[in-house]
Amino acid sequence: MPISTFENILSILSQSPECTLDNEKDLLGPFTYVASNPGKDIRGTLIAAFNLWLNVPKRKLDVIARVVDTVHNASLMLDDIEDDSDLRRGRPAAHKVYGIPQTINSANYAWWLAFQQLASIREPPTENVEAKGRLLFPEALDQIFREEILHMHRGQGLDIIWRDTSRCPTEQEYIQMARGKASAVMRLSVKIMMALATTNADVNYVHLVDLFSVYGQIRDDYMNLQSKEYTDTKGLADDISEGKFSFPIIHGIREKPENTLIMDILKQRPKTPTLKHQAIAYLKDTTRSFDYTLCVMRTLEKLIREEITKLGGNPMLETLLERLHQ
């Protein structure tokens, strides 16, 4: 660097730090790679469905959708690193392409960009008559974002701790983990929508969100071990390769605690099919854990439908639930 640059350093430092378009593109490279290969956009469908009740203005709803999509994709990038996943949505995971350091930084950077976007829909405190019945307020968006990101990290952290210490959680512990890991992104979107709602601002939709999200996590765990579609996009039973205590695996271990087969296989973190097929066969035929998981899913579907009816009905949510039904 020329000496003249340092002679003018006070002038340079007096200006706000800049990020050129080229630098921004490089920083977001891993994030853009993941975001350019979208999933089924169930979160987008859920946002549209809840807006049948809440009627958030379109401009604000578009921002919420972008924030939630950014947070979700960034969380997937970190999740793939923590699980050492090879694939995401049928392509190599971001950290396999860009490396772990750059992917971590890109995901964290994307989270803060999402937080920054909230400023465009944040509103000053209001004391009008209509605000008195609200459960959440427009000025609370920052707090909502912080709380749900914390919940997400707690849920993901518990999942990792159980895996790395080979401690099989109870079903109750699993539900609390899923409320953090799986529910946080959806709760984030619906809470922000509740804060900006123009109708039904006095109705609490968080319970329904948690029901839907726990159901979705259990369904995802089931599909990971039983679905050809998941095998094509994520690899064969990659939850077993990760040593993960998914819902069917928890049942299989606790149904016959004297049999250590599943625990022994999880500790091996197998990458080849042989041990995975053995574990799946055991869960299917010996402990009937897949039947049990489907039974739990049917129970949750019933509870979700009852909650939807109690809240006044929602054809979009009902259609989505039918789509997800196994």
Buried (B, 14 or more C-beta within 10 A) or exposed (E): EEEEEEEEEEEEEEEEEEEEEEEEEEBBBBBBBBBEEEBEEBBBBBBBBBBBBBBBEEEBBEBBBBBBBBBBBBBBBBBBBBBBBBBBEEBBBBBBBBEBEBBBBBBBBBBEBBBEBBEEBBEEEEEEEEEEEBBBBBEBBEEBBEBBBEBBBBBBBBBBEBBEEEEBBEEEBBBBBBBBBBBBBBBBBBBBBBBBBEEBBEBBBBEBBBBBBBBBBBBBBBBBBBBEEBBEBBBBBBBBBBBBBBBBBBBBBBBBEEBEBBBEBBEEBBEEEEBBBBBBEBBBEBBBBBEBBBEBBEEBBEBBBEBBEEBEEBEBBBEBBEEBEE
